[in-house]
Amino acid sequence: MIKLQVKIMPNARQDKICGYIEKDLLKIKIKAKPVDGKANEYLIKYLSKELDIPKSNIAIIKGKTSRIKVLEISNIGKKEFIEKLPI
């Protein structure tokens, strides 16, 4: 299990994992609008697809209404996560 801090840029033209903008802050652009939790749901769905893991393995544990969030991703190690990142 890993904990991951991400900065979300909602309402983007395309979905993209941009890379680390600080030591432990991953920037992710998503198409979803930040309305009624839709961006959070979309983020989990997008990361699930990109990392090829079930959506149930990804949880937002902090920052549900903020652009900076802390995610908990279970059943994956840091090394495996880095290898799967499409950056």
PyMOL Python script that loads the backbone (N, CA, C, O; Angstrom):
from pymol import cmd

cmd.read_pdbstr("""\
ATOM      1  N   MET A   1       0.840  -1.172   0.000  1.00  0.00           N
ATOM      2  CA  MET A   1       0.000   0.000   0.000  1.00  0.00           C
ATOM      3  C   MET A   1       0.889   1.241   0.000  1.00  0.00           C
ATOM      4  O   MET A   1       1.918   1.298   0.673  1.00  0.00           O
ATOM      5  N   ILE A   2       0.457   2.225  -0.775  1.00  0.00           N
ATOM      6  CA  ILE A   2       1.181   3.486  -0.799  1.00  0.00           C
ATOM      7  C   ILE A   2       0.210   4.642  -0.564  1.00  0.00           C
ATOM      8  O   ILE A   2      -0.985   4.539  -0.839  1.00  0.00           O
ATOM      9  N   LYS A   3       0.750   5.734  -0.052  1.00  0.00           N
ATOM     10  CA  LYS A   3       0.004   6.983   0.054  1.00  0.00           C
ATOM     11  C   LYS A   3       0.644   7.942  -0.939  1.00  0.00           C
ATOM     12  O   LYS A   3       1.866   8.027  -1.060  1.00  0.00           O
ATOM     13  N   LEU A   4      -0.213   8.655  -1.637  1.00  0.00           N
ATOM     14  CA  LEU A   4       0.247   9.495  -2.731  1.00  0.00           C
ATOM     15  C   LEU A   4      -0.427  10.854  -2.648  1.00  0.00           C
ATOM     16  O   LEU A   4      -1.650  10.939  -2.538  1.00  0.00           O
ATOM     17  N   GLN A   5       0.367  11.919  -2.700  1.00  0.00           N
ATOM     18  CA  GLN A   5      -0.190  13.267  -2.714  1.00  0.00           C
ATOM     19  C   GLN A   5      -0.251  13.724  -4.174  1.00  0.00           C
ATOM     20  O   GLN A   5       0.739  13.663  -4.903  1.00  0.00           O
ATOM     21  N   VAL A   6      -1.447  14.185  -4.583  1.00  0.00           N
ATOM     22  CA  VAL A   6      -1.638  14.609  -5.965  1.00  0.00           C
ATOM     23  C   VAL A   6      -2.241  16.011  -6.017  1.00  0.00           C
ATOM     24  O   VAL A   6      -2.986  16.416  -5.124  1.00  0.00           O
ATOM     25  N   LYS A   7      -1.910  16.733  -7.067  1.00  0.00           N
ATOM     26  CA  LYS A   7      -2.548  18.017  -7.347  1.00  0.00           C
ATOM     27  C   LYS A   7      -3.372  17.820  -8.605  1.00  0.00           C
ATOM     28  O   LYS A   7      -2.838  17.494  -9.666  1.00  0.00           O
ATOM     29  N   ILE A   8      -4.677  18.019  -8.480  1.00  0.00           N
ATOM     30  CA  ILE A   8      -5.596  17.776  -9.579  1.00  0.00           C
ATOM     31  C   ILE A   8      -5.888  19.082 -10.308  1.00  0.00           C
ATOM     32  O   ILE A   8      -6.127  20.116  -9.683  1.00  0.00           O
ATOM     33  N   MET A   9      -5.867  19.021 -11.619  1.00  0.00           N
ATOM     34  CA  MET A   9      -6.238  20.142 -12.464  1.00  0.00           C
ATOM     35  C   MET A   9      -7.485  19.715 -13.233  1.00  0.00           C
ATOM     36  O   MET A   9      -7.378  19.145 -14.319  1.00  0.00           O
ATOM     37  N   PRO A  10      -8.678  19.989 -12.672  1.00  0.00           N
ATOM     38  CA  PRO A  10      -9.912  19.569 -13.334  1.00  0.00           C
ATOM     39  C   PRO A  10     -10.240  20.435 -14.539  1.00  0.00           C
ATOM     40  O   PRO A  10      -9.640  21.491 -14.742  1.00  0.00           O
ATOM     41  N   ASN A  11     -11.199  19.976 -15.336  1.00  0.00           N
ATOM     42  CA  ASN A  11     -11.689  20.714 -16.493  1.00  0.00           C
ATOM     43  C   ASN A  11     -10.603  20.912 -17.559  1.00  0.00           C
ATOM     44  O   ASN A  11     -10.584  21.928 -18.253  1.00  0.00           O
ATOM     45  N   ALA A  12      -9.720  19.950 -17.678  1.00  0.00           N
ATOM     46  CA  ALA A  12      -8.632  20.012 -18.662  1.00  0.00           C
ATOM     47  C   ALA A  12      -9.126  19.505 -20.020  1.00  0.00           C
ATOM     48  O   ALA A  12     -10.175  18.867 -20.110  1.00  0.00           O
ATOM     49  N   ARG A  13      -8.378  19.789 -21.047  1.00  0.00           N
ATOM     50  CA  ARG A  13      -8.731  19.303 -22.392  1.00  0.00           C
ATOM     51  C   ARG A  13      -8.572  17.807 -22.520  1.00  0.00           C
ATOM     52  O   ARG A  13      -9.338  17.146 -23.221  1.00  0.00           O
ATOM     53  N   GLN A  14      -7.564  17.273 -21.834  1.00  0.00           N
ATOM     54  CA  GLN A  14      -7.319  15.836 -21.907  1.00  0.00           C
ATOM     55  C   GLN A  14      -6.849  15.323 -20.559  1.00  0.00           C
ATOM     56  O   GLN A  14      -6.349  16.086 -19.732  1.00  0.00           O
ATOM     57  N   ASP A  15      -7.011  14.043 -20.345  1.00  0.00           N
ATOM     58  CA  ASP A  15      -6.519  13.406 -19.128  1.00  0.00           C
ATOM     59  C   ASP A  15      -5.030  13.164 -19.297  1.00  0.00           C
ATOM     60  O   ASP A  15      -4.579  12.690 -20.340  1.00  0.00           O
ATOM     61  N   LYS A  16      -4.266  13.497 -18.251  1.00  0.00           N
ATOM     62  CA  LYS A  16      -2.821  13.310 -18.359  1.00  0.00           C
ATOM     63  C   LYS A  16      -2.182  13.316 -16.983  1.00  0.00           C
ATOM     64  O   LYS A  16      -2.489  14.166 -16.148  1.00  0.00           O
ATOM     65  N   ILE A  17      -1.294  12.365 -16.755  1.00  0.00           N
ATOM     66  CA  ILE A  17      -0.449  12.390 -15.565  1.00  0.00           C
ATOM     67  C   ILE A  17       0.797  13.162 -15.983  1.00  0.00           C
ATOM     68  O   ILE A  17       1.611  12.671 -16.766  1.00  0.00           O
ATOM     69  N   CYS A  18       0.934  14.364 -15.458  1.00  0.00           N
ATOM     70  CA  CYS A  18       1.976  15.286 -15.920  1.00  0.00           C
ATOM     71  C   CYS A  18       3.345  15.002 -15.322  1.00  0.00           C
ATOM     72  O   CYS A  18       4.367  15.318 -15.932  1.00  0.00           O
ATOM     73  N   GLY A  19       3.374  14.413 -14.141  1.00  0.00           N
ATOM     74  CA  GLY A  19       4.638  14.142 -13.478  1.00  0.00           C
ATOM     75  C   GLY A  19       4.703  14.855 -12.140  1.00  0.00           C
ATOM     76  O   GLY A  19       3.758  15.523 -11.718  1.00  0.00           O
ATOM     77  N   TYR A  20       5.833  14.695 -11.492  1.00  0.00           N
ATOM     78  CA  TYR A  20       6.018  15.297 -10.173  1.00  0.00           C
ATOM     79  C   TYR A  20       6.396  16.763 -10.325  1.00  0.00           C
ATOM     80  O   TYR A  20       7.321  17.099 -11.063  1.00  0.00           O
ATOM     81  N   ILE A  21       5.669  17.645  -9.615  1.00  0.00           N
ATOM     82  CA  ILE A  21       5.982  19.072  -9.655  1.00  0.00           C
ATOM     83  C   ILE A  21       6.743  19.495  -8.408  1.00  0.00           C
ATOM     84  O   ILE A  21       7.352  20.564  -8.380  1.00  0.00           O
ATOM     85  N   GLU A  22       6.710  18.675  -7.398  1.00  0.00           N
ATOM     86  CA  GLU A  22       7.526  18.822  -6.196  1.00  0.00           C
ATOM     87  C   GLU A  22       7.967  17.423  -5.827  1.00  0.00           C
ATOM     88  O   GLU A  22       7.594  16.456  -6.492  1.00  0.00           O
ATOM     89  N   LYS A  23       8.750  17.307  -4.783  1.00  0.00           N
ATOM     90  CA  LYS A  23       9.317  16.005  -4.420  1.00  0.00           C
ATOM     91  C   LYS A  23       8.272  14.897  -4.360  1.00  0.00           C
ATOM     92  O   LYS A  23       8.464  13.838  -4.958  1.00  0.00           O
ATOM     93  N   ASP A  24       7.183  15.121  -3.657  1.00  0.00           N
ATOM     94  CA  ASP A  24       6.167  14.081  -3.507  1.00  0.00           C
ATOM     95  C   ASP A  24       4.785  14.554  -3.921  1.00  0.00           C
ATOM     96  O   ASP A  24       3.793  14.108  -3.346  1.00  0.00           O
ATOM     97  N   LEU A  25       4.689  15.438  -4.895  1.00  0.00           N
ATOM     98  CA  LEU A  25       3.394  15.970  -5.341  1.00  0.00           C
ATOM     99  C   LEU A  25       3.249  15.707  -6.843  1.00  0.00           C
ATOM    100  O   LEU A  25       3.933  16.314  -7.667  1.00  0.00           O
ATOM    101  N   LEU A  26       2.344  14.791  -7.172  1.00  0.00           N
ATOM    102  CA  LEU A  26       2.121  14.382  -8.557  1.00  0.00           C
ATOM    103  C   LEU A  26       0.997  15.218  -9.158  1.00  0.00           C
ATOM    104  O   LEU A  26      -0.081  15.317  -8.572  1.00  0.00           O
ATOM    105  N   LYS A  27       1.235  15.815 -10.314  1.00  0.00           N
ATOM    106  CA  LYS A  27       0.229  16.639 -10.987  1.00  0.00           C
ATOM    107  C   LYS A  27      -0.529  15.787 -12.000  1.00  0.00           C
ATOM    108  O   LYS A  27       0.069  15.088 -12.819  1.00  0.00           O
ATOM    109  N   ILE A  28      -1.871  15.860 -11.925  1.00  0.00           N
ATOM    110  CA  ILE A  28      -2.725  15.092 -12.826  1.00  0.00           C
ATOM    111  C   ILE A  28      -3.794  16.015 -13.395  1.00  0.00           C
ATOM    112  O   ILE A  28      -4.479  16.715 -12.649  1.00  0.00           O
ATOM    113  N   LYS A  29      -3.935  16.015 -14.715  1.00  0.00           N
ATOM    114  CA  LYS A  29      -4.997  16.764 -15.375  1.00  0.00           C
ATOM    115  C   LYS A  29      -6.118  15.790 -15.722  1.00  0.00           C
ATOM    116  O   LYS A  29      -5.874  14.693 -16.224  1.00  0.00           O
ATOM    117  N   ILE A  30      -7.357  16.213 -15.444  1.00  0.00           N
ATOM    118  CA  ILE A  30      -8.516  15.389 -15.802  1.00  0.00           C
ATOM    119  C   ILE A  30      -9.577  16.251 -16.472  1.00  0.00           C
ATOM    120  O   ILE A  30      -9.667  17.452 -16.221  1.00  0.00           O
ATOM    121  N   LYS A  31     -10.373  15.629 -17.322  1.00  0.00           N
ATOM    122  CA  LYS A  31     -11.421  16.333 -18.069  1.00  0.00           C
ATOM    123  C   LYS A  31     -12.626  16.708 -17.217  1.00  0.00           C
ATOM    124  O   LYS A  31     -13.328  17.669 -17.533  1.00  0.00           O
ATOM    125  N   ALA A  32     -12.870  15.982 -16.164  1.00  0.00           N
ATOM    126  CA  ALA A  32     -14.081  16.177 -15.353  1.00  0.00           C
ATOM    127  C   ALA A  32     -14.120  17.547 -14.694  1.00  0.00           C
ATOM    128  O   ALA A  32     -13.088  18.113 -14.330  1.00  0.00           O
ATOM    129  N   LYS A  33     -15.316  18.059 -14.552  1.00  0.00           N
ATOM    130  CA  LYS A  33     -15.524  19.327 -13.855  1.00  0.00           C
ATOM    131  C   LYS A  33     -15.626  19.063 -12.350  1.00  0.00           C
ATOM    132  O   LYS A  33     -16.131  18.018 -11.940  1.00  0.00           O
ATOM    133  N   PRO A  34     -15.152  20.000 -11.528  1.00  0.00           N
ATOM    134  CA  PRO A  34     -15.195  19.798 -10.073  1.00  0.00           C
ATOM    135  C   PRO A  34     -16.563  20.120  -9.487  1.00  0.00           C
ATOM    136  O   PRO A  34     -16.707  21.081  -8.732  1.00  0.00           O
ATOM    137  N   VAL A  35     -17.559  19.325  -9.829  1.00  0.00           N
ATOM    138  CA  VAL A  35     -18.936  19.560  -9.393  1.00  0.00           C
ATOM    139  C   VAL A  35     -19.482  18.294  -8.737  1.00  0.00           C
ATOM    140  O   VAL A  35     -19.437  17.215  -9.327  1.00  0.00           O
ATOM    141  N   ASP A  36     -19.995  18.428  -7.524  1.00  0.00           N
ATOM    142  CA  ASP A  36     -20.664  17.331  -6.816  1.00  0.00           C
ATOM    143  C   ASP A  36     -19.844  16.047  -6.737  1.00  0.00           C
ATOM    144  O   ASP A  36     -20.405  14.956  -6.846  1.00  0.00           O
ATOM    145  N   GLY A  37     -18.548  16.151  -6.554  1.00  0.00           N
ATOM    146  CA  GLY A  37     -17.707  14.971  -6.408  1.00  0.00           C
ATOM    147  C   GLY A  37     -17.418  14.225  -7.695  1.00  0.00           C
ATOM    148  O   GLY A  37     -16.793  13.165  -7.667  1.00  0.00           O
ATOM    149  N   LYS A  38     -17.864  14.763  -8.832  1.00  0.00           N
ATOM    150  CA  LYS A  38     -17.648  14.074 -10.120  1.00  0.00           C
ATOM    151  C   LYS A  38     -16.163  13.966 -10.448  1.00  0.00           C
ATOM    152  O   LYS A  38     -15.721  12.950 -10.985  1.00  0.00           O
ATOM    153  N   ALA A  39     -15.390  15.002 -10.130  1.00  0.00           N
ATOM    154  CA  ALA A  39     -13.957  14.962 -10.420  1.00  0.00           C
ATOM    155  C   ALA A  39     -13.260  13.888  -9.585  1.00  0.00           C
ATOM    156  O   ALA A  39     -12.347  13.222 -10.075  1.00  0.00           O
ATOM    157  N   ASN A  40     -13.676  13.714  -8.341  1.00  0.00           N
ATOM    158  CA  ASN A  40     -13.087  12.669  -7.500  1.00  0.00           C
ATOM    159  C   ASN A  40     -13.375  11.280  -8.066  1.00  0.00           C
ATOM    160  O   ASN A  40     -12.482  10.437  -8.148  1.00  0.00           O
ATOM    161  N   GLU A  41     -14.616  11.052  -8.451  1.00  0.00           N
ATOM    162  CA  GLU A  41     -14.988   9.766  -9.044  1.00  0.00           C
ATOM    163  C   GLU A  41     -14.203   9.527 -10.334  1.00  0.00           C
ATOM    164  O   GLU A  41     -13.705   8.427 -10.574  1.00  0.00           O
ATOM    165  N   TYR A  42     -14.100  10.557 -11.151  1.00  0.00           N
ATOM    166  CA  TYR A  42     -13.398  10.447 -12.422  1.00  0.00           C
ATOM    167  C   TYR A  42     -11.912  10.178 -12.193  1.00  0.00           C
ATOM    168  O   TYR A  42     -11.311   9.371 -12.902  1.00  0.00           O
ATOM    169  N   LEU A  43     -11.320  10.850 -11.208  1.00  0.00           N
ATOM    170  CA  LEU A  43      -9.907  10.648 -10.886  1.00  0.00           C
ATOM    171  C   LEU A  43      -9.640   9.189 -10.533  1.00  0.00           C
ATOM    172  O   LEU A  43      -8.677   8.597 -11.021  1.00  0.00           O
ATOM    173  N   ILE A  44     -10.484   8.613  -9.693  1.00  0.00           N
ATOM    174  CA  ILE A  44     -10.298   7.213  -9.301  1.00  0.00           C
ATOM    175  C   ILE A  44     -10.443   6.291 -10.507  1.00  0.00           C
ATOM    176  O   ILE A  44      -9.660   5.356 -10.675  1.00  0.00           O
ATOM    177  N   LYS A  45     -11.432   6.552 -11.336  1.00  0.00           N
ATOM    178  CA  LYS A  45     -11.639   5.741 -12.542  1.00  0.00           C
ATOM    179  C   LYS A  45     -10.437   5.860 -13.486  1.00  0.00           C
ATOM    180  O   LYS A  45      -9.968   4.862 -14.033  1.00  0.00           O
ATOM    181  N   TYR A  46      -9.949   7.078 -13.669  1.00  0.00           N
ATOM    182  CA  TYR A  46      -8.800   7.316 -14.563  1.00  0.00           C
ATOM    183  C   TYR A  46      -7.536   6.618 -14.045  1.00  0.00           C
ATOM    184  O   TYR A  46      -6.850   5.933 -14.804  1.00  0.00           O
ATOM    185  N   LEU A  47      -7.230   6.793 -12.761  1.00  0.00           N
ATOM    186  CA  LEU A  47      -6.036   6.149 -12.209  1.00  0.00           C
ATOM    187  C   LEU A  47      -6.142   4.632 -12.237  1.00  0.00           C
ATOM    188  O   LEU A  47      -5.152   3.938 -12.466  1.00  0.00           O
ATOM    189  N   SER A  48      -7.342   4.121 -12.006  1.00  0.00           N
ATOM    190  CA  SER A  48      -7.567   2.681 -12.076  1.00  0.00           C
ATOM    191  C   SER A  48      -7.199   2.144 -13.460  1.00  0.00           C
ATOM    192  O   SER A  48      -6.548   1.108 -13.590  1.00  0.00           O
ATOM    193  N   LYS A  49      -7.627   2.867 -14.478  1.00  0.00           N
ATOM    194  CA  LYS A  49      -7.334   2.460 -15.851  1.00  0.00           C
ATOM    195  C   LYS A  49      -5.838   2.574 -16.159  1.00  0.00           C
ATOM    196  O   LYS A  49      -5.247   1.658 -16.730  1.00  0.00           O
ATOM    197  N   GLU A  50      -5.235   3.693 -15.782  1.00  0.00           N
ATOM    198  CA  GLU A  50      -3.822   3.925 -16.079  1.00  0.00           C
ATOM    199  C   GLU A  50      -2.896   2.947 -15.357  1.00  0.00           C
ATOM    200  O   GLU A  50      -1.892   2.507 -15.917  1.00  0.00           O
ATOM    201  N   LEU A  51      -3.235   2.612 -14.117  1.00  0.00           N
ATOM    202  CA  LEU A  51      -2.392   1.719 -13.318  1.00  0.00           C
ATOM    203  C   LEU A  51      -2.795   0.253 -13.450  1.00  0.00           C
ATOM    204  O   LEU A  51      -2.113  -0.634 -12.936  1.00  0.00           O
ATOM    205  N   ASP A  52      -3.907   0.007 -14.141  1.00  0.00           N
ATOM    206  CA  ASP A  52      -4.426  -1.343 -14.342  1.00  0.00           C
ATOM    207  C   ASP A  52      -4.677  -2.050 -13.006  1.00  0.00           C
ATOM    208  O   ASP A  52      -4.225  -3.171 -12.773  1.00  0.00           O
ATOM    209  N   ILE A  53      -5.417  -1.348 -12.140  1.00  0.00           N
ATOM    210  CA  ILE A  53      -5.803  -1.901 -10.848  1.00  0.00           C
ATOM    211  C   ILE A  53      -7.297  -1.625 -10.639  1.00  0.00           C
ATOM    212  O   ILE A  53      -7.843  -0.721 -11.271  1.00  0.00           O
ATOM    213  N   PRO A  54      -7.963  -2.381  -9.770  1.00  0.00           N
ATOM    214  CA  PRO A  54      -9.391  -2.128  -9.515  1.00  0.00           C
ATOM    215  C   PRO A  54      -9.621  -0.778  -8.844  1.00  0.00           C
ATOM    216  O   PRO A  54      -8.791  -0.315  -8.061  1.00  0.00           O
ATOM    217  N   LYS A  55     -10.758  -0.150  -9.157  1.00  0.00           N
ATOM    218  CA  LYS A  55     -11.116   1.138  -8.542  1.00  0.00           C
ATOM    219  C   LYS A  55     -11.197   1.020  -7.028  1.00  0.00           C
ATOM    220  O   LYS A  55     -10.910   1.978  -6.310  1.00  0.00           O
ATOM    221  N   SER A  56     -11.586  -0.146  -6.545  1.00  0.00           N
ATOM    222  CA  SER A  56     -11.725  -0.343  -5.101  1.00  0.00           C
ATOM    223  C   SER A  56     -10.384  -0.264  -4.364  1.00  0.00           C
ATOM    224  O   SER A  56     -10.364  -0.143  -3.139  1.00  0.00           O
ATOM    225  N   ASN A  57      -9.279  -0.328  -5.081  1.00  0.00           N
ATOM    226  CA  ASN A  57      -7.954  -0.229  -4.469  1.00  0.00           C
ATOM    227  C   ASN A  57      -7.513   1.217  -4.264  1.00  0.00           C
ATOM    228  O   ASN A  57      -6.465   1.459  -3.664  1.00  0.00           O
ATOM    229  N   ILE A  58      -8.292   2.182  -4.751  1.00  0.00           N
ATOM    230  CA  ILE A  58      -7.912   3.589  -4.676  1.00  0.00           C
ATOM    231  C   ILE A  58      -8.934   4.334  -3.816  1.00  0.00           C
ATOM    232  O   ILE A  58     -10.140   4.245  -4.047  1.00  0.00           O
ATOM    233  N   ALA A  59      -8.438   5.061  -2.831  1.00  0.00           N
ATOM    234  CA  ALA A  59      -9.320   5.838  -1.959  1.00  0.00           C
ATOM    235  C   ALA A  59      -8.724   7.220  -1.727  1.00  0.00           C
ATOM    236  O   ALA A  59      -7.512   7.368  -1.573  1.00  0.00           O
ATOM    237  N   ILE A  60      -9.590   8.229  -1.704  1.00  0.00           N
ATOM    238  CA  ILE A  60      -9.164   9.582  -1.352  1.00  0.00           C
ATOM    239  C   ILE A  60      -9.312   9.689   0.155  1.00  0.00           C
ATOM    240  O   ILE A  60     -10.426   9.636   0.675  1.00  0.00           O
ATOM    241  N   ILE A  61      -8.195   9.838   0.863  1.00  0.00           N
ATOM    242  CA  ILE A  61      -8.257   9.864   2.319  1.00  0.00           C
ATOM    243  C   ILE A  61      -8.152  11.279   2.886  1.00  0.00           C
ATOM    244  O   ILE A  61      -8.400  11.490   4.073  1.00  0.00           O
ATOM    245  N   LYS A  62      -7.790  12.237   2.053  1.00  0.00           N
ATOM    246  CA  LYS A  62      -7.697  13.621   2.508  1.00  0.00           C
ATOM    247  C   LYS A  62      -7.854  14.552   1.311  1.00  0.00           C
ATOM    248  O   LYS A  62      -7.317  14.284   0.236  1.00  0.00           O
ATOM    249  N   GLY A  63      -8.597  15.654   1.499  1.00  0.00           N
ATOM    250  CA  GLY A  63      -8.708  16.668   0.463  1.00  0.00           C
ATOM    251  C   GLY A  63      -9.810  16.440  -0.545  1.00  0.00           C
ATOM    252  O   GLY A  63      -9.645  16.782  -1.716  1.00  0.00           O
ATOM    253  N   LYS A  64     -10.919  15.877  -0.135  1.00  0.00           N
ATOM    254  CA  LYS A  64     -11.998  15.582  -1.085  1.00  0.00           C
ATOM    255  C   LYS A  64     -12.546  16.829  -1.768  1.00  0.00           C
ATOM    256  O   LYS A  64     -13.060  16.734  -2.882  1.00  0.00           O
ATOM    257  N   THR A  65     -12.451  17.984  -1.137  1.00  0.00           N
ATOM    258  CA  THR A  65     -12.943  19.219  -1.751  1.00  0.00           C
ATOM    259  C   THR A  65     -11.802  20.149  -2.163  1.00  0.00           C
ATOM    260  O   THR A  65     -12.042  21.306  -2.509  1.00  0.00           O
ATOM    261  N   SER A  66     -10.587  19.662  -2.128  1.00  0.00           N
ATOM    262  CA  SER A  66      -9.408  20.459  -2.463  1.00  0.00           C
ATOM    263  C   SER A  66      -8.771  19.935  -3.745  1.00  0.00           C
ATOM    264  O   SER A  66      -9.014  18.797  -4.145  1.00  0.00           O
ATOM    265  N   ARG A  67      -7.965  20.759  -4.378  1.00  0.00           N
ATOM    266  CA  ARG A  67      -7.227  20.285  -5.556  1.00  0.00           C
ATOM    267  C   ARG A  67      -6.046  19.407  -5.160  1.00  0.00           C
ATOM    268  O   ARG A  67      -5.593  18.569  -5.940  1.00  0.00           O
ATOM    269  N   ILE A  68      -5.555  19.606  -3.944  1.00  0.00           N
ATOM    270  CA  ILE A  68      -4.469  18.751  -3.455  1.00  0.00           C
ATOM    271  C   ILE A  68      -5.099  17.679  -2.573  1.00  0.00           C
ATOM    272  O   ILE A  68      -5.773  17.977  -1.587  1.00  0.00           O
ATOM    273  N   LYS A  69      -4.863  16.430  -2.950  1.00  0.00           N
ATOM    274  CA  LYS A  69      -5.497  15.296  -2.293  1.00  0.00           C
ATOM    275  C   LYS A  69      -4.433  14.285  -1.868  1.00  0.00           C
ATOM    276  O   LYS A  69      -3.330  14.259  -2.414  1.00  0.00           O
ATOM    277  N   VAL A  70      -4.775  13.469  -0.906  1.00  0.00           N
ATOM    278  CA  VAL A  70      -3.936  12.343  -0.529  1.00  0.00           C
ATOM    279  C   VAL A  70      -4.718  11.082  -0.870  1.00  0.00           C
ATOM    280  O   VAL A  70      -5.841  10.880  -0.408  1.00  0.00           O
ATOM    281  N   LEU A  71      -4.103  10.248  -1.683  1.00  0.00           N
ATOM    282  CA  LEU A  71      -4.723   8.991  -2.099  1.00  0.00           C
ATOM    283  C   LEU A  71      -4.034   7.833  -1.410  1.00  0.00           C
ATOM    284  O   LEU A  71      -2.832   7.871  -1.147  1.00  0.00           O
ATOM    285  N   GLU A  72      -4.805   6.812  -1.123  1.00  0.00           N
ATOM    286  CA  GLU A  72      -4.260   5.562  -0.611  1.00  0.00           C
ATOM    287  C   GLU A  72      -4.532   4.499  -1.665  1.00  0.00           C
ATOM    288  O   GLU A  72      -5.677   4.252  -2.043  1.00  0.00           O
ATOM    289  N   ILE A  73      -3.466   3.883  -2.125  1.00  0.00           N
ATOM    290  CA  ILE A  73      -3.595   2.861  -3.169  1.00  0.00           C
ATOM    291  C   ILE A  73      -3.117   1.547  -2.571  1.00  0.00           C
ATOM    292  O   ILE A  73      -1.948   1.402  -2.217  1.00  0.00           O
ATOM    293  N   SER A  74      -4.030   0.596  -2.464  1.00  0.00           N
ATOM    294  CA  SER A  74      -3.702  -0.681  -1.836  1.00  0.00           C
ATOM    295  C   SER A  74      -3.300  -1.717  -2.881  1.00  0.00           C
ATOM    296  O   SER A  74      -3.572  -1.573  -4.072  1.00  0.00           O
ATOM    297  N   ASN A  75      -2.645  -2.760  -2.391  1.00  0.00           N
ATOM    298  CA  ASN A  75      -2.191  -3.891  -3.213  1.00  0.00           C
ATOM    299  C   ASN A  75      -1.207  -3.484  -4.300  1.00  0.00           C
ATOM    300  O   ASN A  75      -1.189  -4.071  -5.382  1.00  0.00           O
ATOM    301  N   ILE A  76      -0.386  -2.475  -4.008  1.00  0.00           N
ATOM    302  CA  ILE A  76       0.658  -2.058  -4.941  1.00  0.00           C
ATOM    303  C   ILE A  76       1.802  -1.468  -4.118  1.00  0.00           C
ATOM    304  O   ILE A  76       1.572  -0.753  -3.142  1.00  0.00           O
ATOM    305  N   GLY A  77       3.014  -1.769  -4.515  1.00  0.00           N
ATOM    306  CA  GLY A  77       4.183  -1.206  -3.851  1.00  0.00           C
ATOM    307  C   GLY A  77       4.669   0.026  -4.593  1.00  0.00           C
ATOM    308  O   GLY A  77       4.254   0.285  -5.723  1.00  0.00           O
ATOM    309  N   LYS A  78       5.540   0.774  -3.964  1.00  0.00           N
ATOM    310  CA  LYS A  78       6.041   2.008  -4.570  1.00  0.00           C
ATOM    311  C   LYS A  78       6.774   1.728  -5.889  1.00  0.00           C
ATOM    312  O   LYS A  78       6.607   2.461  -6.864  1.00  0.00           O
ATOM    313  N   LYS A  79       7.570   0.686  -5.911  1.00  0.00           N
ATOM    314  CA  LYS A  79       8.330   0.348  -7.118  1.00  0.00           C
ATOM    315  C   LYS A  79       7.380   0.003  -8.272  1.00  0.00           C
ATOM    316  O   LYS A  79       7.552   0.485  -9.392  1.00  0.00           O
ATOM    317  N   GLU A  80       6.387  -0.827  -7.992  1.00  0.00           N
ATOM    318  CA  GLU A  80       5.414  -1.214  -9.014  1.00  0.00           C
ATOM    319  C   GLU A  80       4.617   0.003  -9.501  1.00  0.00           C
ATOM    320  O   GLU A  80       4.338   0.134 -10.693  1.00  0.00           O
ATOM    321  N   PHE A  81       4.252   0.895  -8.561  1.00  0.00           N
ATOM    322  CA  PHE A  81       3.527   2.109  -8.917  1.00  0.00           C
ATOM    323  C   PHE A  81       4.355   2.957  -9.879  1.00  0.00           C
ATOM    324  O   PHE A  81       3.840   3.419 -10.897  1.00  0.00           O
ATOM    325  N   ILE A  82       5.613   3.161  -9.570  1.00  0.00           N
ATOM    326  CA  ILE A  82       6.484   3.992 -10.422  1.00  0.00           C
ATOM    327  C   ILE A  82       6.627   3.366 -11.806  1.00  0.00           C
ATOM    328  O   ILE A  82       6.635   4.075 -12.812  1.00  0.00           O
ATOM    329  N   GLU A  83       6.740   2.039 -11.858  1.00  0.00           N
ATOM    330  CA  GLU A  83       6.878   1.350 -13.146  1.00  0.00           C
ATOM    331  C   GLU A  83       5.621   1.508 -14.007  1.00  0.00           C
ATOM    332  O   GLU A  83       5.713   1.563 -15.233  1.00  0.00           O
ATOM    333  N   LYS A  84       4.445   1.581 -13.366  1.00  0.00           N
ATOM    334  CA  LYS A  84       3.186   1.680 -14.104  1.00  0.00           C
ATOM    335  C   LYS A  84       2.835   3.112 -14.507  1.00  0.00           C
ATOM    336  O   LYS A  84       1.992   3.321 -15.380  1.00  0.00           O
ATOM    337  N   LEU A  85       3.478   4.100 -13.876  1.00  0.00           N
ATOM    338  CA  LEU A  85       3.160   5.494 -14.202  1.00  0.00           C
ATOM    339  C   LEU A  85       3.499   5.783 -15.661  1.00  0.00           C
ATOM    340  O   LEU A  85       4.613   5.503 -16.103  1.00  0.00           O
ATOM    341  N   PRO A  86       2.562   6.333 -16.402  1.00  0.00           N
ATOM    342  CA  PRO A  86       2.829   6.621 -17.818  1.00  0.00           C
ATOM    343  C   PRO A  86       3.507   7.982 -18.025  1.00  0.00           C
ATOM    344  O   PRO A  86       3.037   8.802 -18.813  1.00  0.00           O
ATOM    345  N   ILE A  87       4.618   8.213 -17.310  1.00  0.00           N
ATOM    346  CA  ILE A  87       5.357   9.468 -17.494  1.00  0.00           C
ATOM    347  C   ILE A  87       6.805   9.189 -17.786  1.00  0.00           C
ATOM    348  O   ILE A  87       7.588  10.121 -17.971  1.00  0.00           O
TER     349      ILE A  87
END
""", "prot")
cmd.dss("prot")
cmd.show_as("cartoon", "prot")
cmd.util.cbc("prot")
cmd.orient("prot")
